[in-house]
């Protein structure tokens, strides 16, 4: 439902109080168009908000949603590709989607509509119970959520202490990681063994991750919109006011005129750096680069950084490594440094370099091979969309002097 929040507040069926059903992707496998957590609303008159597949299965989902509103029950529908039945609703891309469909509870959409007027990028999470009707639990600060301290979650679980404790183990990592996931809990002792397990669906959204770009130059200017396209909150930092103040950097979400290593250390001390933060050092000047990279590599351990990359030729890289080692940086810390920065795409222009850098950030985040898809076999997507794997050390690119 989080994906529908920006438009839910202006959707007429919800505003007029029509009955609606919510269809949500609760599991997916293989190559699929949309990730787990994607939702679609269907009104009692067949009006639709959102999309689950871009057209492959929407018609079947609408029919199931209308049926759900007629009988008041929930259902699960599995959609996949069928070579035998060309007329079956399925995914031509070959993946599978499991879609949960349930009538919205009275007042549920109105409550969510009230939240829709807030900041679309603000932290927010929803916890819904799929095995039985129940109101949605809204979590305003997922990173600090405590299951034991949530009266709303306790009500959703029928005030069962055992269920609440079991839920905490699975819910809290999903919420604090900004991820979506299905949580199944064993039925309490004494229940019929055939009883459906308590099933919760969690969607969590954290504020946009940060990209810190150090270096007010052509490459920094090109990386700003590229990072924003990936959903990062982009900060450009440079110690030189005459450079950082140029109009071409005004598109950055934030501008900072400060010595880079001092700025990074201050942001970390203020708690504004986390394990999703990426650091791109493009200044190509040892007096900035060495203290900055020393600070970044220390932070890469705790609180953690998703990516630290530094621009320069291979000769510049060797000199940089020698300087860092001489300055006391442990050799193992240098294994976390992506230098020379980017993937080997043959990039030359600043725009091409931005593509090279962001491609490496994506590959590092997912642990992917960076190989062309045509040279690989098997599924295109090998992990659930909601999962962030450990950074990879694959593929370092040729650089620019």
C-alpha positions as CSV (number, residue, x, y, z in Angstrom):
1,X,0.0,0.0,0.0
2,X,2.9,2.4,0.5
3,X,3.3,2.7,-3.2
4,X,-0.3,4.0,-3.5
5,X,0.0,6.6,-0.7
6,X,1.0,9.6,-2.9
7,X,-2.2,9.2,-5.0
8,X,-4.6,7.6,-2.5
9,X,-5.7,10.9,-1.0
10,X,-7.0,12.1,-4.4
11,X,-8.6,8.9,-5.6
12,X,-12.3,9.5,-5.9
13,X,-13.7,6.0,-4.9
14,X,-11.8,6.2,-1.6
15,X,-12.9,9.8,-1.0
16,X,-16.6,8.9,-1.7
17,X,-16.6,6.0,0.7
18,X,-17.0,3.2,-1.9
19,X,-16.2,-0.3,-0.9
20,X,-12.8,-1.4,-2.1
21,X,-10.5,-4.4,-2.1
22,X,-6.8,-4.4,-1.7
23,X,-4.6,-6.6,-3.9
24,X,-1.0,-6.9,-2.8
25,X,2.0,-8.9,-4.1
26,X,3.0,-10.9,-1.1
27,X,5.5,-13.2,-2.8
28,X,7.3,-13.3,-6.1
29,X,9.9,-15.4,-7.9
30,X,11.9,-15.2,-11.0
31,X,11.6,-12.3,-13.4
32,X,8.6,-10.2,-12.4
33,X,7.6,-6.6,-13.3
34,X,6.9,-5.3,-9.8
35,X,8.4,-6.1,-6.4
36,X,6.8,-7.6,-3.3
37,X,4.6,-5.1,-1.5
38,X,3.2,-3.5,-4.7
39,X,-0.6,-3.0,-4.3
40,X,-3.6,-2.2,-6.4
41,X,-7.0,-1.0,-5.2
42,X,-10.2,-2.0,-6.9
43,X,-13.5,-0.2,-6.1
44,X,-16.9,-1.9,-6.0
45,X,-17.6,-0.3,-9.5
46,X,-14.4,-1.8,-11.0
47,X,-12.3,1.4,-10.8
48,X,-8.6,0.7,-10.3
49,X,-5.7,2.5,-8.6
50,X,-2.2,1.1,-9.2
51,X,-0.9,-1.8,-11.2
52,X,0.7,-5.2,-10.3
53,X,2.2,-6.3,-13.5
54,X,1.8,-3.6,-16.2
55,X,-1.2,-5.4,-17.7
56,X,-0.5,-9.2,-17.6
57,X,-2.7,-10.1,-14.7
58,X,-4.7,-7.0,-13.9
59,X,-8.0,-8.2,-15.4
60,X,-8.0,-11.4,-13.4
61,X,-7.1,-9.5,-10.2
62,X,-10.0,-7.1,-10.8
63,X,-12.4,-10.1,-11.1
64,X,-11.1,-11.7,-8.0
65,X,-11.3,-8.4,-6.1
66,X,-14.9,-7.9,-7.1
67,X,-15.7,-11.5,-6.0
68,X,-13.9,-10.8,-2.7
69,X,-16.1,-7.8,-2.0
70,X,-19.2,-9.9,-2.9
71,X,-18.5,-12.7,-0.5
72,X,-16.5,-10.7,2.1
73,X,-13.6,-13.2,2.1
74,X,-10.0,-12.9,1.3
75,X,-8.1,-15.0,-1.2
76,X,-4.7,-15.8,-2.6
77,X,-4.1,-16.0,-6.4
78,X,-0.9,-17.4,-8.0
79,X,0.1,-16.1,-11.4
80,X,2.8,-17.6,-13.6
81,X,3.5,-18.3,-17.2
82,X,1.7,-21.2,-18.8
83,X,2.9,-22.5,-22.1
84,X,0.0,-24.9,-22.3
85,X,-2.8,-22.4,-21.8
86,X,-2.2,-19.3,-24.0
87,X,-5.4,-17.7,-22.6
88,X,-4.6,-18.0,-18.9
89,X,-3.8,-14.9,-16.9
90,X,0.0,-15.1,-16.4
91,X,3.3,-13.4,-16.8
92,X,5.0,-13.6,-20.2
93,X,8.3,-12.8,-18.5
94,X,8.2,-16.2,-16.9
95,X,8.1,-15.2,-13.2
96,X,5.5,-15.9,-10.5
97,X,3.4,-13.6,-8.4
98,X,1.4,-14.5,-5.3
99,X,-1.3,-11.9,-4.8
100,X,-3.3,-11.5,-1.6
101,X,-6.8,-9.9,-2.2
102,X,-8.9,-8.7,0.7
103,X,-11.8,-6.2,1.2
104,X,-10.6,-3.1,2.9
105,X,-11.9,-2.6,6.4
106,X,-14.4,0.2,7.0
107,X,-12.5,3.4,7.6
108,X,-9.2,1.8,6.6
109,X,-8.8,3.8,3.4
110,X,-10.0,7.0,5.0
111,X,-7.3,6.6,7.6
112,X,-4.6,6.0,5.1
113,X,-5.9,8.8,2.9
114,X,-5.2,11.2,5.8
115,X,-1.6,10.0,5.9
116,X,-1.3,10.5,2.1
117,X,-1.0,14.2,2.5
118,X,2.3,13.9,4.3
119,X,5.8,13.8,2.9
120,X,5.9,11.0,0.4
121,X,9.5,10.2,1.3
122,X,9.0,10.2,5.1
123,X,9.5,7.1,7.2
124,X,6.4,5.0,7.4
125,X,5.4,1.3,7.7
126,X,2.2,-0.7,7.5
127,X,1.5,-4.0,9.2
128,X,-1.5,-5.9,7.9
129,X,-3.0,-9.2,9.1
130,X,-3.8,-11.4,6.1
131,X,-5.3,-14.5,7.8
132,X,-8.1,-12.6,9.4
133,X,-9.8,-9.2,9.1
134,X,-8.1,-6.5,11.1
135,X,-7.2,-2.9,10.8
136,X,-3.8,-1.9,9.5
137,X,-1.2,-0.9,12.1
138,X,0.6,2.3,11.0
139,X,4.2,2.7,12.2
140,X,5.5,6.3,12.0
141,X,9.1,5.5,12.9
142,X,10.0,2.0,11.6
143,X,13.7,2.4,12.6
144,X,12.7,2.6,16.3
145,X,9.8,0.3,16.3
146,X,9.4,-2.1,19.3
147,X,6.8,-4.8,19.0
148,X,6.6,-5.2,22.8
149,X,5.7,-1.5,23.1
150,X,3.0,-1.4,20.4
151,X,-0.6,-1.6,21.8
152,X,-1.9,-1.6,18.2
153,X,0.1,-4.7,17.3
154,X,-1.0,-6.4,20.5
155,X,-4.6,-5.8,19.5
156,X,-4.0,-7.1,16.0
157,X,-2.6,-10.3,17.5
158,X,-5.4,-10.7,20.0
159,X,-3.2,-9.7,23.0
160,X,-1.4,-13.1,22.8
161,X,2.0,-12.7,24.4
162,X,3.5,-15.7,22.6
163,X,2.4,-14.4,19.2
164,X,3.7,-10.9,20.1
165,X,7.1,-12.3,21.1
166,X,7.4,-14.4,17.9
167,X,6.3,-11.5,15.8
168,X,9.0,-9.2,17.2
169,X,11.8,-11.5,16.0
170,X,10.6,-11.2,12.4
171,X,8.9,-7.9,12.3
172,X,11.6,-5.6,13.7
173,X,14.4,-6.4,11.2
174,X,12.0,-5.8,8.3
175,X,10.8,-2.5,9.7
176,X,14.2,-1.2,10.6
177,X,15.6,-2.3,7.3
178,X,12.9,-0.5,5.2
179,X,11.8,-3.8,3.6
180,X,8.7,-5.7,2.7
181,X,8.1,-9.2,3.9
182,X,5.6,-11.9,4.9
183,X,5.6,-13.0,8.5
184,X,4.0,-16.3,9.4
185,X,3.5,-17.2,13.1
186,X,2.6,-20.6,14.5
187,X,-0.9,-20.9,15.9
188,X,-1.0,-20.7,19.8
189,X,-0.9,-23.9,21.8
190,X,-4.3,-25.6,22.1
191,X,-5.5,-24.5,18.6
192,X,-6.6,-26.9,16.0
193,X,-3.5,-28.0,14.1
194,X,-5.3,-27.3,10.8
195,X,-5.8,-23.6,11.8
196,X,-4.2,-21.3,9.3
197,X,-1.1,-19.7,10.8
198,X,-1.2,-16.0,11.8
199,X,0.1,-14.2,8.7
200,X,1.3,-10.6,8.7
201,X,2.4,-8.6,5.7
202,X,4.9,-5.8,6.5
203,X,5.8,-2.8,4.3
204,X,8.4,-0.4,5.6
205,X,9.7,2.8,4.0
206,X,12.7,4.7,5.4
207,X,13.8,8.1,4.4
208,X,15.8,8.1,1.1
209,X,19.3,6.8,1.4
210,X,22.1,9.3,1.1
211,X,24.7,9.8,-1.7
212,X,27.5,12.0,-0.7
213,X,29.4,13.4,-3.7
214,X,32.7,15.0,-2.9
215,X,34.1,17.2,-5.7
216,X,32.4,20.2,-7.4
217,X,33.5,19.4,-11.0
218,X,31.9,18.1,-14.2
219,X,31.7,14.5,-12.9
220,X,30.0,15.6,-9.7
221,X,27.5,17.7,-11.7
222,X,26.6,14.6,-13.8
223,X,26.4,12.3,-10.8
224,X,23.8,14.4,-9.0
225,X,20.8,13.7,-11.2
226,X,22.0,10.1,-11.8
227,X,22.0,9.5,-8.0
228,X,18.6,11.1,-7.6
229,X,17.2,8.9,-10.4
230,X,18.1,5.9,-8.2
231,X,16.2,7.4,-5.3
232,X,19.2,8.8,-3.3
233,X,19.1,12.1,-1.4
234,X,22.2,13.6,-3.0
235,X,24.6,16.0,-1.1
236,X,27.5,17.7,-3.0
237,X,30.3,18.8,-0.7
238,X,33.4,20.8,-1.6
239,X,35.7,23.0,0.5
240,X,35.9,25.7,-2.2
241,X,33.0,28.2,-2.2
242,X,33.7,29.5,-5.7
243,X,33.2,26.0,-7.1
244,X,30.5,24.6,-4.9
245,X,28.4,27.7,-5.4
246,X,28.0,27.3,-9.2
247,X,24.5,27.1,-10.6
248,X,25.1,23.7,-12.2
249,X,25.2,22.1,-8.7
250,X,21.9,23.7,-7.5
251,X,20.0,20.5,-8.4
252,X,21.6,18.7,-5.5
253,X,19.3,18.0,-2.6
254,X,21.9,19.6,-0.3
255,X,25.1,21.6,-0.8
256,X,27.9,21.8,1.8
257,X,30.9,24.0,1.7
258,X,33.3,22.4,4.1
259,X,36.5,20.3,4.2
260,X,35.2,16.9,3.1
261,X,36.6,14.7,5.9
262,X,35.3,17.1,8.6
263,X,31.9,17.2,7.0
264,X,31.7,13.4,6.8
265,X,32.8,13.0,10.4
266,X,30.3,15.6,11.6
267,X,27.4,13.9,9.7
268,X,28.3,10.6,11.2
269,X,28.5,12.1,14.7
270,X,25.1,13.6,14.2
271,X,23.6,10.2,13.2
272,X,22.9,11.1,9.6
273,X,25.1,8.3,8.1
274,X,23.9,4.7,8.0
275,X,24.6,1.4,6.3
276,X,22.7,2.6,3.1
277,X,24.9,5.7,2.6
278,X,27.2,5.8,-0.5
279,X,30.3,8.0,-0.7
280,X,31.7,9.0,-4.1
281,X,35.0,10.8,-3.9
282,X,35.5,12.7,-7.2
283,X,37.7,15.6,-6.1
284,X,40.9,13.9,-7.4
285,X,43.1,16.0,-5.1
286,X,45.2,14.2,-2.4
287,X,44.8,17.0,0.1
288,X,41.1,16.3,0.1
289,X,41.0,12.6,-0.8
290,X,43.4,11.1,1.7
291,X,41.8,12.4,4.9
292,X,38.4,11.9,3.5
293,X,39.0,8.3,2.5
294,X,40.6,7.5,5.8
295,X,37.5,8.8,7.5
296,X,35.1,7.0,5.1
297,X,36.9,3.6,5.5
298,X,36.7,3.9,9.3
299,X,33.0,4.6,9.0
300,X,32.6,1.7,6.6
301,X,33.0,-0.6,9.6
302,X,30.8,1.3,12.0
303,X,28.1,2.6,11.5
304,X,28.7,1.1,8.1
305,X,28.6,2.5,4.6
306,X,27.1,0.8,1.5
307,X,29.8,2.0,-0.8
308,X,33.0,4.0,-0.9
309,X,34.4,4.9,-4.3
310,X,37.2,7.2,-5.4
311,X,38.0,8.5,-8.9
312,X,41.5,8.5,-10.4
313,X,43.8,6.7,-12.8
314,X,45.4,3.5,-11.8
315,X,48.6,5.4,-11.0
316,X,46.6,7.8,-8.8
317,X,45.0,4.7,-7.1
318,X,48.5,3.2,-6.3
319,X,49.7,6.5,-4.9
320,X,46.4,6.9,-2.9
321,X,46.8,3.4,-1.4
322,X,50.5,4.0,-0.5
323,X,49.5,7.3,1.3
324,X,46.6,5.6,3.2
325,X,48.8,2.7,4.3
326,X,51.5,5.2,5.4
327,X,48.8,7.1,7.3
328,X,47.9,4.0,9.3
329,X,44.8,2.7,7.3
330,X,44.7,-1.1,7.7
331,X,45.3,-3.0,4.5
332,X,42.0,-4.9,5.1
333,X,40.1,-1.7,5.2
334,X,41.3,-0.9,1.6
335,X,39.4,-4.0,0.4
336,X,36.2,-2.0,1.0
337,X,37.4,0.8,-1.4
338,X,36.0,0.9,-4.9
339,X,39.0,2.5,-6.7
340,X,39.3,3.2,-9.5
341,X,35.6,4.0,-9.2
342,X,32.9,2.5,-11.5
343,X,32.4,-0.4,-13.9
344,X,34.4,-0.8,-17.1
345,X,32.0,0.6,-19.6
346,X,34.5,2.5,-21.7
347,X,33.0,5.7,-20.2
348,X,34.6,9.0,-21.1
349,X,32.2,11.9,-20.8
350,X,30.9,13.0,-17.3
351,X,27.5,11.6,-18.1
352,X,28.9,8.2,-19.1
353,X,31.1,8.2,-16.0
354,X,27.9,8.8,-13.9
355,X,26.3,5.7,-15.5
356,X,29.5,3.7,-14.8
357,X,29.5,4.8,-11.1
358,X,25.8,4.2,-10.5
359,X,26.0,0.8,-12.3
360,X,28.7,-0.2,-9.8
361,X,26.7,1.0,-6.9
362,X,23.7,-1.1,-8.0
363,X,25.9,-4.2,-8.5
364,X,27.7,-3.7,-5.2
365,X,24.3,-3.4,-3.4
366,X,22.9,-6.5,-5.0
367,X,26.0,-8.7,-5.2
368,X,25.4,-9.1,-8.9
369,X,28.1,-10.2,-11.4
370,X,27.9,-7.1,-13.6
371,X,28.1,-9.5,-16.6
372,X,25.8,-8.8,-19.7
373,X,22.5,-10.6,-19.3
374,X,22.9,-12.2,-22.7
375,X,26.0,-14.0,-21.5
376,X,24.2,-15.4,-18.4
377,X,21.7,-18.3,-18.1
378,X,18.9,-18.7,-15.6
379,X,16.5,-16.2,-14.1
380,X,17.3,-12.5,-14.6
381,X,16.3,-11.8,-11.0
382,X,17.9,-14.2,-8.6
383,X,16.7,-12.6,-5.3
384,X,13.5,-11.0,-4.0
385,X,13.4,-7.3,-4.9
386,X,13.0,-6.3,-1.2
387,X,16.3,-7.9,-0.3
388,X,19.6,-6.0,-0.2
389,X,22.6,-8.3,-0.3
390,X,26.1,-7.6,0.8
391,X,28.3,-5.2,-1.3
392,X,30.4,-6.9,-3.9
393,X,33.9,-6.1,-4.8
394,X,33.3,-6.9,-8.5
395,X,34.7,-5.0,-11.5
396,X,36.8,-1.9,-11.2
397,X,36.8,0.4,-14.2
398,X,39.4,2.3,-16.2
399,X,39.7,5.8,-15.0
400,X,40.2,9.4,-16.0
401,X,43.2,11.4,-15.1
